[in-house]
Amino acid sequence: MNTGASDEVSNENPVIIILVENERHVSLENCKELAETELYYCNNCKSKQRSTKRFWIRRLPNVLCLHLKRFRWHNFFRTKIDTNISFPVTALDMSQFVLSSLHETRRSGMGSNLYDLAAVIVHHGSGAGSGHYTAFAINDGQWFHFNDSTVRPTEDEVVAKCKPYILFYIRREFRLPHLNS
């Protein structure tokens, strides 16, 4: 239900935090809908309302960090939200999130609004107070899985099916400097 009321919260955080709904499977796009436990109080309606989280970015960064909020307070405990989230490995289009006026285009001042996945952090375990973190990262087109002191090559499909906690995307037109050059 859209009441027509709107509140805006401004945040200068370089990390975009995305709320995860406690469902079986959602897309990254669907994570903008806030859960029943995340209702916002509407001053016009004088009641809590279901909301949609919207964010706009003035200028897109070269490295985009998406933090998926997988932990929620429930009965005085932090519980993990183990929802499967589908996310693009290539061509994440951020155009719809770039703040623009009528006289500007939605292209960011520094280039393309397309991003490709560069790394993923995954939390394994059932709660916020315990568990284990692993990571995936790509180098020269090959994905690798990092687990403590072990690094192994892995397939794109394994990365695409993981349950991400943090996603790192790199702008298509941006290249990270090589450490050896």
KESEZA-239956 format. One line per field, with one value per residue (C-alpha): residue in one letter; x, y, z. Coordinates in steps of 0.05 Angstrom, whole numbers. Last residue first. Example, Ala and Ser with C-alpha at 12.3 -4.5 7.8 and 13.67 -1.06 7.14 Angstrom:
2
rest: S|A
east: 273|246
north: -21|-90
up: 143|156
END
This chain:
181
rest: S|N|L|H|P|L|R|F|E|R|R|I|Y|F|L|I|Y|P|K|C|K|A|V|V|E|D|E|T|P|R|V|T|S|D|N|F|H|F|W|Q|G|D|N|I|A|F|A|T|Y|H|G|S|G|A|G|S|G|H|H|V|I|V|A|A|L|D|Y|L|N|S|G|M|G|S|R|R|T|E|H|L|S|S|L|V|F|Q|S|M|D|L|A|T|V|P|F|S|I|N|T|D|I|K|T|R|F|F|N|H|W|R|F|R|K|L|H|L|C|L|V|N|P|L|R|R|I|W|F|R|K|T|S|R|Q|K|S|K|C|N|N|C|Y|Y|L|E|T|E|A|L|E|K|C|N|E|L|S|V|H|R|E|N|E|V|L|I|I|I|V|P|N|E|N|S|V|E|D|S|A|G|T|N|M
east: 1084|1083|1022|979|933|859|824|763|719|676|667|689|639|651|594|589|549|539|503|540|506|539|608|600|575|636|681|735|810|835|867|876|906|839|788|798|761|789|754|795|784|852|840|772|757|717|718|709|683|668|614|596|567|523|490|479|546|583|591|610|653|649|700|707|635|628|599|561|548|602|645|670|615|562|515|444|443|437|388|328|369|407|421|450|411|375|441|473|474|507|538|572|565|494|462|413|400|388|360|399|378|421|394|417|384|340|276|297|351|370|432|440|447|477|536|545|614|624|695|703|653|588|575|513|486|413|382|313|289|216|170|117|84|85|30|16|-5|31|89|101|138|180|171|235|205|154|212|237|232|299|323|281|336|388|341|303|301|272|249|275|283|354|367|419|475|512|583|611|570|547|476|414|346|284|213|154|79|38|4|29|0
north: -58|-114|-91|-86|-25|-41|-28|17|18|-40|-12|-63|-100|-126|-166|-175|-229|-273|-340|-379|-401|-351|-366|-441|-429|-387|-447|-453|-449|-464|-422|-454|-416|-394|-411|-370|-395|-372|-350|-346|-289|-257|-258|-267|-270|-315|-309|-350|-330|-378|-384|-358|-297|-276|-343|-405|-415|-399|-325|-311|-253|-242|-213|-180|-179|-137|-67|-25|49|68|129|179|231|179|165|181|240|310|366|335|323|260|215|150|91|71|69|17|-38|-102|-128|-192|-238|-214|-232|-286|-286|-350|-332|-354|-296|-305|-291|-239|-253|-211|-243|-230|-181|-190|-215|-223|-148|-155|-107|-83|-53|-16|-4|51|93|119|193|224|157|147|99|72|26|9|14|-22|29|43|91|165|170|236|222|154|105|57|-18|-61|-122|-128|-133|-76|-82|-63|-135|-150|-124|-172|-228|-269|-342|-379|-319|-280|-213|-186|-112|-79|-36|5|19|88|116|188|175|217|194|214|207|199|196|177|122|67|0
up: -251|-200|-161|-223|-221|-218|-283|-290|-352|-328|-258|-207|-162|-91|-59|16|53|-8|-8|-62|-127|-175|-145|-156|-227|-245|-229|-176|-170|-100|-45|24|83|111|56|-8|-70|-136|-200|-265|-315|-303|-227|-196|-122|-77|-1|62|130|187|239|307|341|282|277|234|201|137|120|47|21|-54|-103|-172|-198|-261|-262|-313|-301|-350|-344|-292|-292|-281|-338|-318|-364|-337|-353|-318|-256|-240|-181|-205|-177|-241|-279|-233|-285|-259|-323|-300|-240|-230|-164|-142|-68|-29|40|102|147|209|278|328|394|439|412|340|318|246|209|134|117|48|41|-31|-45|-111|-135|-187|-148|-178|-171|-139|-116|-104|-54|-46|9|-1|57|98|143|217|240|249|175|162|210|178|224|184|183|184|220|164|115|71|-4|-34|-31|-93|-140|-110|-129|-79|-57|3|43|104|69|62|74|30|57|5|27|12|70|58|82|73|99|62|86|40|47|-14|26|-20|0
END
